[in-house]
Amino acid sequence: MGQVDTFRRYIYIHGTPDCEPMGVPLSHGCIRMRNDDLLKLFPLVPPHCAVRIDEAPCPNWAAAELE
C-alpha cells in the first residue's frame, strides 16, 4: 500500500530486452520474460485469464512447451 503497490495496480507480465539480465529483481513486482518467450506464451493465454504466480521451480514440461 505504498508507492510500489502491486495489490492495487496488479502484477504485469511484460517483455524484457535481451541485453537485460534475468533472475535478478529489476522491476517493481512485475514478471519479466524474454520477448521471444512472451510472444510464444501470448496466444496460449486468453484475455482476463487468471494466472497463478508461484515461487516453486518451473516444471520441465512448462519450459519445454515454450521452445
Predicted model as a PDB file, atoms N, CA, C, CB and O in Angstrom, pLDDT in the B-factor column:
MODEL        1                                                                  
ATOM      1  N   MET A   1       0.814  -1.192   0.000  1.00 52.00           N  
ATOM      2  CA  MET A   1       0.000   0.000   0.000  1.00 52.00           C  
ATOM      3  C   MET A   1       0.863   1.263   0.000  1.00 52.00           C  
ATOM      4  CB  MET A   1      -0.929  -0.006   1.199  1.00 52.00           C  
ATOM      5  O   MET A   1       0.460   2.292   0.542  1.00 52.00           O  
ATOM      6  N   GLY A   2       2.040   1.186  -0.603  1.00 60.00           N  
ATOM      7  CA  GLY A   2       2.919   2.352  -0.678  1.00 60.00           C  
ATOM      8  C   GLY A   2       3.041   2.832  -2.110  1.00 60.00           C  
ATOM      9  O   GLY A   2       2.112   2.685  -2.903  1.00 60.00           O  
ATOM     10  N   GLN A   3       4.182   3.405  -2.439  1.00 64.00           N  
ATOM     11  CA  GLN A   3       4.398   3.916  -3.795  1.00 64.00           C  
ATOM     12  C   GLN A   3       4.457   2.798  -4.835  1.00 64.00           C  
ATOM     13  CB  GLN A   3       5.682   4.727  -3.844  1.00 64.00           C  
ATOM     14  O   GLN A   3       4.067   2.993  -5.987  1.00 64.00           O  
ATOM     15  N   VAL A   4       4.942   1.640  -4.428  1.00 60.00           N  
ATOM     16  CA  VAL A   4       5.010   0.485  -5.326  1.00 60.00           C  
ATOM     17  C   VAL A   4       4.032  -0.547  -4.785  1.00 60.00           C  
ATOM     18  CB  VAL A   4       6.482  -0.102  -5.430  1.00 60.00           C  
ATOM     19  O   VAL A   4       4.398  -1.380  -3.956  1.00 60.00           O  
ATOM     20  N   ASP A   5       2.805  -0.493  -5.247  1.00 59.00           N  
ATOM     21  CA  ASP A   5       1.735  -1.292  -4.674  1.00 59.00           C  
ATOM     22  C   ASP A   5       1.153  -2.225  -5.727  1.00 59.00           C  
ATOM     23  CB  ASP A   5       0.640  -0.389  -4.091  1.00 59.00           C  
ATOM     24  O   ASP A   5       0.259  -1.829  -6.475  1.00 59.00           O  
ATOM     25  N   THR A   6       1.645  -3.452  -5.797  1.00 59.00           N  
ATOM     26  CA  THR A   6       1.144  -4.384  -6.794  1.00 59.00           C  
ATOM     27  C   THR A   6      -0.266  -4.878  -6.474  1.00 59.00           C  
ATOM     28  CB  THR A   6       2.084  -5.560  -6.910  1.00 59.00           C  
ATOM     29  O   THR A   6      -0.949  -5.390  -7.362  1.00 59.00           O  
ATOM     30  N   PHE A   7      -0.713  -4.738  -5.236  1.00 60.00           N  
ATOM     31  CA  PHE A   7      -2.078  -5.142  -4.906  1.00 60.00           C  
ATOM     32  C   PHE A   7      -3.084  -4.277  -5.653  1.00 60.00           C  
ATOM     33  CB  PHE A   7      -2.318  -5.051  -3.388  1.00 60.00           C  
ATOM     34  O   PHE A   7      -4.067  -4.790  -6.187  1.00 60.00           O  
ATOM     35  N   ARG A   8      -2.851  -2.990  -5.694  1.00 66.00           N  
ATOM     36  CA  ARG A   8      -3.792  -2.089  -6.353  1.00 66.00           C  
ATOM     37  C   ARG A   8      -3.546  -1.962  -7.848  1.00 66.00           C  
ATOM     38  CB  ARG A   8      -3.723  -0.733  -5.721  1.00 66.00           C  
ATOM     39  O   ARG A   8      -4.485  -1.738  -8.613  1.00 66.00           O  
ATOM     40  N   ARG A   9      -2.296  -2.101  -8.272  1.00 65.00           N  
ATOM     41  CA  ARG A   9      -2.004  -1.881  -9.684  1.00 65.00           C  
ATOM     42  C   ARG A   9      -1.851  -3.191 -10.453  1.00 65.00           C  
ATOM     43  CB  ARG A   9      -0.743  -1.051  -9.828  1.00 65.00           C  
ATOM     44  O   ARG A   9      -1.547  -3.159 -11.645  1.00 65.00           O  
ATOM     45  N   TYR A  10      -2.044  -4.308  -9.829  1.00 72.00           N  
ATOM     46  CA  TYR A  10      -1.891  -5.634 -10.424  1.00 72.00           C  
ATOM     47  C   TYR A  10      -0.413  -5.941 -10.660  1.00 72.00           C  
ATOM     48  CB  TYR A  10      -2.678  -5.730 -11.750  1.00 72.00           C  
ATOM     49  O   TYR A  10       0.444  -5.078 -10.470  1.00 72.00           O  
ATOM     50  N   ILE A  11      -0.128  -7.151 -11.067  1.00 75.00           N  
ATOM     51  CA  ILE A  11       1.227  -7.566 -11.423  1.00 75.00           C  
ATOM     52  C   ILE A  11       1.200  -7.845 -12.916  1.00 75.00           C  
ATOM     53  CB  ILE A  11       1.708  -8.834 -10.591  1.00 75.00           C  
ATOM     54  O   ILE A  11       0.384  -8.635 -13.391  1.00 75.00           O  
ATOM     55  N   TYR A  12       2.074  -7.212 -13.638  1.00 80.00           N  
ATOM     56  CA  TYR A  12       2.081  -7.331 -15.086  1.00 80.00           C  
ATOM     57  C   TYR A  12       3.160  -8.295 -15.550  1.00 80.00           C  
ATOM     58  CB  TYR A  12       2.282  -5.969 -15.730  1.00 80.00           C  
ATOM     59  O   TYR A  12       4.223  -8.401 -14.938  1.00 80.00           O  
ATOM     60  N   ILE A  13       2.874  -8.990 -16.630  1.00 83.00           N  
ATOM     61  CA  ILE A  13       3.843  -9.852 -17.296  1.00 83.00           C  
ATOM     62  C   ILE A  13       4.246  -9.101 -18.557  1.00 83.00           C  
ATOM     63  CB  ILE A  13       3.251 -11.303 -17.619  1.00 83.00           C  
ATOM     64  O   ILE A  13       3.403  -8.807 -19.405  1.00 83.00           O  
ATOM     65  N   HIS A  14       5.520  -8.793 -18.681  1.00 85.00           N  
ATOM     66  CA  HIS A  14       5.952  -7.996 -19.827  1.00 85.00           C  
ATOM     67  C   HIS A  14       7.302  -8.464 -20.345  1.00 85.00           C  
ATOM     68  CB  HIS A  14       6.021  -6.518 -19.452  1.00 85.00           C  
ATOM     69  O   HIS A  14       8.040  -9.177 -19.665  1.00 85.00           O  
ATOM     70  N   GLY A  15       7.602  -8.048 -21.556  1.00 86.00           N  
ATOM     71  CA  GLY A  15       8.856  -8.406 -22.203  1.00 86.00           C  
ATOM     72  C   GLY A  15      10.035  -7.628 -21.648  1.00 86.00           C  
ATOM     73  O   GLY A  15       9.878  -6.588 -21.008  1.00 86.00           O  
ATOM     74  N   THR A  16      11.225  -8.165 -21.914  1.00 85.00           N  
ATOM     75  CA  THR A  16      12.475  -7.568 -21.473  1.00 85.00           C  
ATOM     76  C   THR A  16      13.498  -7.701 -22.594  1.00 85.00           C  
ATOM     77  CB  THR A  16      12.989  -8.237 -20.166  1.00 85.00           C  
ATOM     78  O   THR A  16      13.609  -8.771 -23.192  1.00 85.00           O  
ATOM     79  N   PRO A  17      14.241  -6.653 -22.892  1.00 84.00           N  
ATOM     80  CA  PRO A  17      15.266  -6.746 -23.928  1.00 84.00           C  
ATOM     81  C   PRO A  17      16.311  -7.823 -23.594  1.00 84.00           C  
ATOM     82  CB  PRO A  17      15.952  -5.386 -24.111  1.00 84.00           C  
ATOM     83  O   PRO A  17      16.578  -8.092 -22.423  1.00 84.00           O  
ATOM     84  N   ASP A  18      16.884  -8.421 -24.609  1.00 84.00           N  
ATOM     85  CA  ASP A  18      17.888  -9.468 -24.414  1.00 84.00           C  
ATOM     86  C   ASP A  18      19.122  -8.969 -23.664  1.00 84.00           C  
ATOM     87  CB  ASP A  18      18.306 -10.035 -25.752  1.00 84.00           C  
ATOM     88  O   ASP A  18      19.842  -9.765 -23.063  1.00 84.00           O  
ATOM     89  N   CYS A  19      19.371  -7.665 -23.694  1.00 86.00           N  
ATOM     90  CA  CYS A  19      20.559  -7.125 -23.012  1.00 86.00           C  
ATOM     91  C   CYS A  19      20.370  -7.021 -21.496  1.00 86.00           C  
ATOM     92  CB  CYS A  19      20.900  -5.751 -23.576  1.00 86.00           C  
ATOM     93  O   CYS A  19      21.346  -6.827 -20.771  1.00 86.00           O  
ATOM     94  N   GLU A  20      19.136  -7.147 -21.008  1.00 84.00           N  
ATOM     95  CA  GLU A  20      18.875  -7.059 -19.574  1.00 84.00           C  
ATOM     96  C   GLU A  20      19.076  -8.414 -18.913  1.00 84.00           C  
ATOM     97  CB  GLU A  20      17.451  -6.545 -19.313  1.00 84.00           C  
ATOM     98  O   GLU A  20      18.695  -9.438 -19.480  1.00 84.00           O  
ATOM     99  N   PRO A  21      19.675  -8.438 -17.710  1.00 82.00           N  
ATOM    100  CA  PRO A  21      19.867  -9.722 -17.019  1.00 82.00           C  
ATOM    101  C   PRO A  21      18.541 -10.297 -16.532  1.00 82.00           C  
ATOM    102  CB  PRO A  21      20.827  -9.553 -15.832  1.00 82.00           C  
ATOM    103  O   PRO A  21      17.600  -9.561 -16.238  1.00 82.00           O  
ATOM    104  N   MET A  22      18.485 -11.614 -16.453  1.00 80.00           N  
ATOM    105  CA  MET A  22      17.304 -12.289 -15.914  1.00 80.00           C  
ATOM    106  C   MET A  22      17.690 -12.934 -14.584  1.00 80.00           C  
ATOM    107  CB  MET A  22      16.745 -13.361 -16.922  1.00 80.00           C  
ATOM    108  O   MET A  22      18.866 -13.194 -14.329  1.00 80.00           O  
ATOM    109  N   GLY A  23      16.700 -13.185 -13.751  1.00 77.00           N  
ATOM    110  CA  GLY A  23      16.956 -13.847 -12.475  1.00 77.00           C  
ATOM    111  C   GLY A  23      17.334 -12.891 -11.359  1.00 77.00           C  
ATOM    112  O   GLY A  23      17.648 -13.322 -10.249  1.00 77.00           O  
ATOM    113  N   VAL A  24      17.306 -11.586 -11.647  1.00 76.00           N  
ATOM    114  CA  VAL A  24      17.560 -10.586 -10.615  1.00 76.00           C  
ATOM    115  C   VAL A  24      16.405  -9.588 -10.648  1.00 76.00           C  
ATOM    116  CB  VAL A  24      18.947  -9.868 -10.830  1.00 76.00           C  
ATOM    117  O   VAL A  24      15.939  -9.236 -11.731  1.00 76.00           O  
ATOM    118  N   PRO A  25      15.934  -9.127  -9.500  1.00 74.00           N  
ATOM    119  CA  PRO A  25      14.808  -8.186  -9.497  1.00 74.00           C  
ATOM    120  C   PRO A  25      15.214  -6.827 -10.064  1.00 74.00           C  
ATOM    121  CB  PRO A  25      14.262  -8.016  -8.072  1.00 74.00           C  
ATOM    122  O   PRO A  25      16.127  -6.181  -9.549  1.00 74.00           O  
ATOM    123  N   LEU A  26      14.534  -6.398 -11.124  1.00 75.00           N  
ATOM    124  CA  LEU A  26      14.803  -5.093 -11.728  1.00 75.00           C  
ATOM    125  C   LEU A  26      13.537  -4.262 -11.899  1.00 75.00           C  
ATOM    126  CB  LEU A  26      15.477  -5.274 -13.073  1.00 75.00           C  
ATOM    127  O   LEU A  26      13.621  -3.074 -12.212  1.00 75.00           O  
ATOM    128  N   SER A  27      12.375  -4.860 -11.701  1.00 68.00           N  
ATOM    129  CA  SER A  27      11.136  -4.100 -11.811  1.00 68.00           C  
ATOM    130  C   SER A  27      10.457  -4.090 -10.444  1.00 68.00           C  
ATOM    131  CB  SER A  27      10.192  -4.704 -12.906  1.00 68.00           C  
ATOM    132  O   SER A  27      10.965  -4.686  -9.494  1.00 68.00           O  
ATOM    133  N   HIS A  28       9.347  -3.436 -10.344  1.00 68.00           N  
ATOM    134  CA  HIS A  28       8.650  -3.301  -9.069  1.00 68.00           C  
ATOM    135  C   HIS A  28       7.490  -4.280  -8.970  1.00 68.00           C  
ATOM    136  CB  HIS A  28       8.146  -1.874  -8.886  1.00 68.00           C  
ATOM    137  O   HIS A  28       6.332  -3.869  -8.893  1.00 68.00           O  
ATOM    138  N   GLY A  29       7.798  -5.574  -8.972  1.00 71.00           N  
ATOM    139  CA  GLY A  29       6.772  -6.583  -8.793  1.00 71.00           C  
ATOM    140  C   GLY A  29       6.267  -7.220 -10.065  1.00 71.00           C  
ATOM    141  O   GLY A  29       5.452  -8.141 -10.006  1.00 71.00           O  
ATOM    142  N   CYS A  30       6.727  -6.757 -11.218  1.00 80.00           N  
ATOM    143  CA  CYS A  30       6.285  -7.346 -12.482  1.00 80.00           C  
ATOM    144  C   CYS A  30       7.032  -8.645 -12.764  1.00 80.00           C  
ATOM    145  CB  CYS A  30       6.491  -6.355 -13.639  1.00 80.00           C  
ATOM    146  O   CYS A  30       8.073  -8.923 -12.169  1.00 80.00           O  
ATOM    147  N   ILE A  31       6.488  -9.418 -13.666  1.00 83.00           N  
ATOM    148  CA  ILE A  31       7.134 -10.640 -14.126  1.00 83.00           C  
ATOM    149  C   ILE A  31       7.757 -10.327 -15.485  1.00 83.00           C  
ATOM    150  CB  ILE A  31       6.113 -11.847 -14.214  1.00 83.00           C  
ATOM    151  O   ILE A  31       7.048 -10.051 -16.452  1.00 83.00           O  
ATOM    152  N   ARG A  32       9.076 -10.372 -15.550  1.00 86.00           N  
ATOM    153  CA  ARG A  32       9.770 -10.086 -16.813  1.00 86.00           C  
ATOM    154  C   ARG A  32      10.065 -11.391 -17.530  1.00 86.00           C  
ATOM    155  CB  ARG A  32      11.084  -9.291 -16.567  1.00 86.00           C  
ATOM    156  O   ARG A  32      10.469 -12.379 -16.917  1.00 86.00           O  
ATOM    157  N   MET A  33       9.858 -11.378 -18.828  1.00 87.00           N  
ATOM    158  CA  MET A  33      10.153 -12.538 -19.671  1.00 87.00           C  
ATOM    159  C   MET A  33      10.916 -12.059 -20.897  1.00 87.00           C  
ATOM    160  CB  MET A  33       8.844 -13.292 -20.085  1.00 87.00           C  
ATOM    161  O   MET A  33      10.803 -10.902 -21.301  1.00 87.00           O  
ATOM    162  N   ARG A  34      11.681 -12.948 -21.474  1.00 88.00           N  
ATOM    163  CA  ARG A  34      12.318 -12.638 -22.741  1.00 88.00           C  
ATOM    164  C   ARG A  34      11.228 -12.416 -23.778  1.00 88.00           C  
ATOM    165  CB  ARG A  34      13.293 -13.772 -23.180  1.00 88.00           C  
ATOM    166  O   ARG A  34      10.197 -13.089 -23.750  1.00 88.00           O  
ATOM    167  N   ASN A  35      11.445 -11.484 -24.686  1.00 89.00           N  
ATOM    168  CA  ASN A  35      10.425 -11.149 -25.685  1.00 89.00           C  
ATOM    169  C   ASN A  35      10.025 -12.362 -26.518  1.00 89.00           C  
ATOM    170  CB  ASN A  35      10.930 -10.041 -26.601  1.00 89.00           C  
ATOM    171  O   ASN A  35       8.838 -12.550 -26.786  1.00 89.00           O  
ATOM    172  N   ASP A  36      10.989 -13.197 -26.938  1.00 88.00           N  
ATOM    173  CA  ASP A  36      10.664 -14.389 -27.734  1.00 88.00           C  
ATOM    174  C   ASP A  36       9.749 -15.338 -26.962  1.00 88.00           C  
ATOM    175  CB  ASP A  36      11.950 -15.123 -28.149  1.00 88.00           C  
ATOM    176  O   ASP A  36       8.800 -15.882 -27.526  1.00 88.00           O  
ATOM    177  N   ASP A  37      10.032 -15.537 -25.673  1.00 87.00           N  
ATOM    178  CA  ASP A  37       9.184 -16.416 -24.850  1.00 87.00           C  
ATOM    179  C   ASP A  37       7.796 -15.820 -24.663  1.00 87.00           C  
ATOM    180  CB  ASP A  37       9.835 -16.662 -23.478  1.00 87.00           C  
ATOM    181  O   ASP A  37       6.798 -16.541 -24.680  1.00 87.00           O  
ATOM    182  N   LEU A  38       7.734 -14.524 -24.487  1.00 88.00           N  
ATOM    183  CA  LEU A  38       6.441 -13.856 -24.312  1.00 88.00           C  
ATOM    184  C   LEU A  38       5.582 -13.966 -25.572  1.00 88.00           C  
ATOM    185  CB  LEU A  38       6.652 -12.381 -23.948  1.00 88.00           C  
ATOM    186  O   LEU A  38       4.369 -14.160 -25.490  1.00 88.00           O  
ATOM    187  N   LEU A  39       6.216 -13.841 -26.726  1.00 88.00           N  
ATOM    188  CA  LEU A  39       5.475 -13.969 -27.987  1.00 88.00           C  
ATOM    189  C   LEU A  39       4.921 -15.378 -28.179  1.00 88.00           C  
ATOM    190  CB  LEU A  39       6.374 -13.604 -29.166  1.00 88.00           C  
ATOM    191  O   LEU A  39       3.871 -15.546 -28.800  1.00 88.00           O  
ATOM    192  N   LYS A  40       5.608 -16.391 -27.658  1.00 88.00           N  
ATOM    193  CA  LYS A  40       5.110 -17.767 -27.731  1.00 88.00           C  
ATOM    194  C   LYS A  40       3.991 -18.004 -26.720  1.00 88.00           C  
ATOM    195  CB  LYS A  40       6.255 -18.762 -27.490  1.00 88.00           C  
ATOM    196  O   LYS A  40       3.050 -18.750 -26.991  1.00 88.00           O  
ATOM    197  N   LEU A  41       4.096 -17.364 -25.551  1.00 85.00           N  
ATOM    198  CA  LEU A  41       3.111 -17.563 -24.491  1.00 85.00           C  
ATOM    199  C   LEU A  41       1.803 -16.818 -24.766  1.00 85.00           C  
ATOM    200  CB  LEU A  41       3.687 -17.114 -23.161  1.00 85.00           C  
ATOM    201  O   LEU A  41       0.726 -17.327 -24.456  1.00 85.00           O  
ATOM    202  N   PHE A  42       1.888 -15.628 -25.340  1.00 85.00           N  
ATOM    203  CA  PHE A  42       0.731 -14.749 -25.520  1.00 85.00           C  
ATOM    204  C   PHE A  42      -0.476 -15.431 -26.168  1.00 85.00           C  
ATOM    205  CB  PHE A  42       1.130 -13.570 -26.350  1.00 85.00           C  
ATOM    206  O   PHE A  42      -1.580 -15.303 -25.639  1.00 85.00           O  
ATOM    207  N   PRO A  43      -0.325 -16.151 -27.289  1.00 88.00           N  
ATOM    208  CA  PRO A  43      -1.515 -16.765 -27.895  1.00 88.00           C  
ATOM    209  C   PRO A  43      -2.095 -17.930 -27.087  1.00 88.00           C  
ATOM    210  CB  PRO A  43      -1.176 -17.248 -29.276  1.00 88.00           C  
ATOM    211  O   PRO A  43      -3.204 -18.381 -27.374  1.00 88.00           O  
ATOM    212  N   LEU A  44      -1.369 -18.419 -26.089  1.00 86.00           N  
ATOM    213  CA  LEU A  44      -1.843 -19.550 -25.291  1.00 86.00           C  
ATOM    214  C   LEU A  44      -2.713 -19.132 -24.106  1.00 86.00           C  
ATOM    215  CB  LEU A  44      -0.666 -20.340 -24.791  1.00 86.00           C  
ATOM    216  O   LEU A  44      -3.397 -19.968 -23.516  1.00 86.00           O  
ATOM    217  N   VAL A  45      -2.691 -17.841 -23.753  1.00 86.00           N  
ATOM    218  CA  VAL A  45      -3.402 -17.360 -22.571  1.00 86.00           C  
ATOM    219  C   VAL A  45      -4.489 -16.383 -23.006  1.00 86.00           C  
ATOM    220  CB  VAL A  45      -2.424 -16.687 -21.564  1.00 86.00           C  
ATOM    221  O   VAL A  45      -4.173 -15.307 -23.514  1.00 86.00           O  
ATOM    222  N   PRO A  46      -5.768 -16.731 -22.818  1.00 89.00           N  
ATOM    223  CA  PRO A  46      -6.847 -15.834 -23.235  1.00 89.00           C  
ATOM    224  C   PRO A  46      -6.911 -14.585 -22.363  1.00 89.00           C  
ATOM    225  CB  PRO A  46      -8.185 -16.564 -23.192  1.00 89.00           C  
ATOM    226  O   PRO A  46      -6.424 -14.600 -21.233  1.00 89.00           O  
ATOM    227  N   PRO A  47      -7.505 -13.503 -22.870  1.00 85.00           N  
ATOM    228  CA  PRO A  47      -7.662 -12.284 -22.070  1.00 85.00           C  
ATOM    229  C   PRO A  47      -8.409 -12.558 -20.766  1.00 85.00           C  
ATOM    230  CB  PRO A  47      -8.401 -11.215 -22.877  1.00 85.00           C  
ATOM    231  O   PRO A  47      -9.339 -13.363 -20.732  1.00 85.00           O  
ATOM    232  N   HIS A  48      -8.004 -11.899 -19.722  1.00 83.00           N  
ATOM    233  CA  HIS A  48      -8.624 -11.982 -18.391  1.00 83.00           C  
ATOM    234  C   HIS A  48      -8.476 -13.350 -17.733  1.00 83.00           C  
ATOM    235  CB  HIS A  48     -10.084 -11.643 -18.493  1.00 83.00           C  
ATOM    236  O   HIS A  48      -9.175 -13.655 -16.767  1.00 83.00           O  
ATOM    237  N   CYS A  49      -7.580 -14.162 -18.245  1.00 84.00           N  
ATOM    238  CA  CYS A  49      -7.326 -15.475 -17.651  1.00 84.00           C  
ATOM    239  C   CYS A  49      -6.582 -15.293 -16.329  1.00 84.00           C  
ATOM    240  CB  CYS A  49      -6.510 -16.381 -18.625  1.00 84.00           C  
ATOM    241  O   CYS A  49      -5.616 -14.532 -16.258  1.00 84.00           O  
ATOM    242  N   ALA A  50      -7.019 -15.975 -15.306  1.00 81.00           N  
ATOM    243  CA  ALA A  50      -6.311 -15.916 -14.024  1.00 81.00           C  
ATOM    244  C   ALA A  50      -4.975 -16.642 -14.166  1.00 81.00           C  
ATOM    245  CB  ALA A  50      -7.169 -16.546 -12.874  1.00 81.00           C  
ATOM    246  O   ALA A  50      -4.899 -17.724 -14.748  1.00 81.00           O  
ATOM    247  N   VAL A  51      -3.943 -16.038 -13.632  1.00 79.00           N  
ATOM    248  CA  VAL A  51      -2.597 -16.613 -13.702  1.00 79.00           C  
ATOM    249  C   VAL A  51      -2.085 -16.765 -12.284  1.00 79.00           C  
ATOM    250  CB  VAL A  51      -1.627 -15.725 -14.561  1.00 79.00           C  
ATOM    251  O   VAL A  51      -2.133 -15.821 -11.496  1.00 79.00           O  
ATOM    252  N   ARG A  52      -1.599 -17.943 -11.962  1.00 77.00           N  
ATOM    253  CA  ARG A  52      -1.053 -18.193 -10.625  1.00 77.00           C  
ATOM    254  C   ARG A  52       0.453 -18.005 -10.677  1.00 77.00           C  
ATOM    255  CB  ARG A  52      -1.418 -19.625 -10.117  1.00 77.00           C  
ATOM    256  O   ARG A  52       1.140 -18.622 -11.490  1.00 77.00           O  
ATOM    257  N   ILE A  53       0.950 -17.159  -9.814  1.00 74.00           N  
ATOM    258  CA  ILE A  53       2.382 -16.908  -9.719  1.00 74.00           C  
ATOM    259  C   ILE A  53       2.874 -17.615  -8.472  1.00 74.00           C  
ATOM    260  CB  ILE A  53       2.708 -15.368  -9.678  1.00 74.00           C  
ATOM    261  O   ILE A  53       2.420 -17.329  -7.364  1.00 74.00           O  
ATOM    262  N   ASP A  54       3.801 -18.538  -8.656  1.00 72.00           N  
ATOM    263  CA  ASP A  54       4.255 -19.398  -7.573  1.00 72.00           C  
ATOM    264  C   ASP A  54       5.769 -19.314  -7.464  1.00 72.00           C  
ATOM    265  CB  ASP A  54       3.802 -20.859  -7.799  1.00 72.00           C  
ATOM    266  O   ASP A  54       6.452 -19.080  -8.462  1.00 72.00           O  
ATOM    267  N   GLU A  55       6.292 -19.500  -6.278  1.00 73.00           N  
ATOM    268  CA  GLU A  55       7.734 -19.466  -6.076  1.00 73.00           C  
ATOM    269  C   GLU A  55       8.394 -20.812  -6.349  1.00 73.00           C  
ATOM    270  CB  GLU A  55       8.043 -19.027  -4.672  1.00 73.00           C  
ATOM    271  O   GLU A  55       9.619 -20.917  -6.290  1.00 73.00           O  
ATOM    272  N   ALA A  56       7.628 -21.813  -6.639  1.00 71.00           N  
ATOM    273  CA  ALA A  56       8.188 -23.136  -6.911  1.00 71.00           C  
ATOM    274  C   ALA A  56       8.963 -23.107  -8.222  1.00 71.00           C  
ATOM    275  CB  ALA A  56       7.070 -24.209  -6.964  1.00 71.00           C  
ATOM    276  O   ALA A  56       8.651 -22.307  -9.104  1.00 71.00           O  
ATOM    277  N   PRO A  57       9.966 -23.966  -8.363  1.00 69.00           N  
ATOM    278  CA  PRO A  57      10.692 -24.019  -9.627  1.00 69.00           C  
ATOM    279  C   PRO A  57       9.767 -24.436 -10.767  1.00 69.00           C  
ATOM    280  CB  PRO A  57      11.877 -24.989  -9.523  1.00 69.00           C  
ATOM    281  O   PRO A  57       8.814 -25.188 -10.566  1.00 69.00           O  
ATOM    282  N   CYS A  58      10.055 -23.950 -11.934  1.00 63.00           N  
ATOM    283  CA  CYS A  58       9.253 -24.270 -13.116  1.00 63.00           C  
ATOM    284  C   CYS A  58       9.430 -25.740 -13.474  1.00 63.00           C  
ATOM    285  CB  CYS A  58       9.648 -23.368 -14.313  1.00 63.00           C  
ATOM    286  O   CYS A  58      10.560 -26.220 -13.566  1.00 63.00           O  
ATOM    287  N   PRO A  59       8.335 -26.458 -13.675  1.00 62.00           N  
ATOM    288  CA  PRO A  59       8.466 -27.861 -14.103  1.00 62.00           C  
ATOM    289  C   PRO A  59       9.109 -27.932 -15.484  1.00 62.00           C  
ATOM    290  CB  PRO A  59       7.082 -28.564 -14.119  1.00 62.00           C  
ATOM    291  O   PRO A  59       8.960 -27.011 -16.287  1.00 62.00           O  
ATOM    292  N   ASN A  60       9.805 -28.995 -15.757  1.00 63.00           N  
ATOM    293  CA  ASN A  60      10.487 -29.161 -17.047  1.00 63.00           C  
ATOM    294  C   ASN A  60       9.536 -29.081 -18.227  1.00 63.00           C  
ATOM    295  CB  ASN A  60      11.214 -30.484 -17.081  1.00 63.00           C  
ATOM    296  O   ASN A  60       9.911 -28.550 -19.273  1.00 63.00           O  
ATOM    297  N   TRP A  61       8.309 -29.594 -18.094  1.00 53.00           N  
ATOM    298  CA  TRP A  61       7.371 -29.590 -19.218  1.00 53.00           C  
ATOM    299  C   TRP A  61       6.968 -28.178 -19.597  1.00 53.00           C  
ATOM    300  CB  TRP A  61       6.132 -30.409 -18.881  1.00 53.00           C  
ATOM    301  O   TRP A  61       6.751 -27.905 -20.778  1.00 53.00           O  
ATOM    302  N   ALA A  62       6.861 -27.275 -18.639  1.00 51.00           N  
ATOM    303  CA  ALA A  62       6.437 -25.906 -18.946  1.00 51.00           C  
ATOM    304  C   ALA A  62       7.501 -25.193 -19.769  1.00 51.00           C  
ATOM    305  CB  ALA A  62       6.151 -25.120 -17.650  1.00 51.00           C  
ATOM    306  O   ALA A  62       7.168 -24.487 -20.721  1.00 51.00           O  
ATOM    307  N   ALA A  63       8.761 -25.361 -19.426  1.00 51.00           N  
ATOM    308  CA  ALA A  63       9.843 -24.734 -20.187  1.00 51.00           C  
ATOM    309  C   ALA A  63       9.934 -25.347 -21.577  1.00 51.00           C  
ATOM    310  CB  ALA A  63      11.189 -24.884 -19.448  1.00 51.00           C  
ATOM    311  O   ALA A  63      10.215 -24.648 -22.550  1.00 51.00           O  
ATOM    312  N   ALA A  64       9.696 -26.650 -21.668  1.00 52.00           N  
ATOM    313  CA  ALA A  64       9.778 -27.325 -22.979  1.00 52.00           C  
ATOM    314  C   ALA A  64       8.685 -26.847 -23.923  1.00 52.00           C  
ATOM    315  CB  ALA A  64       9.679 -28.846 -22.805  1.00 52.00           C  
ATOM    316  O   ALA A  64       8.906 -26.788 -25.133  1.00 52.00           O  
ATOM    317  N   GLU A  65       7.512 -26.506 -23.402  1.00 54.00           N  
ATOM    318  CA  GLU A  65       6.413 -26.036 -24.257  1.00 54.00           C  
ATOM    319  C   GLU A  65       6.708 -24.696 -24.902  1.00 54.00           C  
ATOM    320  CB  GLU A  65       5.138 -25.932 -23.455  1.00 54.00           C  
ATOM    321  O   GLU A  65       6.166 -24.400 -25.967  1.00 54.00           O  
ATOM    322  N   LEU A  66       7.555 -23.874 -24.287  1.00 53.00           N  
ATOM    323  CA  LEU A  66       7.888 -22.571 -24.842  1.00 53.00           C  
ATOM    324  C   LEU A  66       8.937 -22.663 -25.945  1.00 53.00           C  
ATOM    325  CB  LEU A  66       8.378 -21.657 -23.747  1.00 53.00           C  
ATOM    326  O   LEU A  66       9.138 -21.696 -26.679  1.00 53.00           O  
ATOM    327  N   GLU A  67       9.601 -23.794 -26.074  1.00 54.00           N  
ATOM    328  CA  GLU A  67      10.653 -23.929 -27.100  1.00 54.00           C  
ATOM    329  C   GLU A  67      10.076 -24.171 -28.469  1.00 54.00           C  
ATOM    330  CB  GLU A  67      11.599 -25.058 -26.748  1.00 54.00           C  
ATOM    331  O   GLU A  67      10.822 -24.306 -29.438  1.00 54.00           O  
TER     332      GLU A  67                                                      
ENDMDL                                                                          
END                                                                             
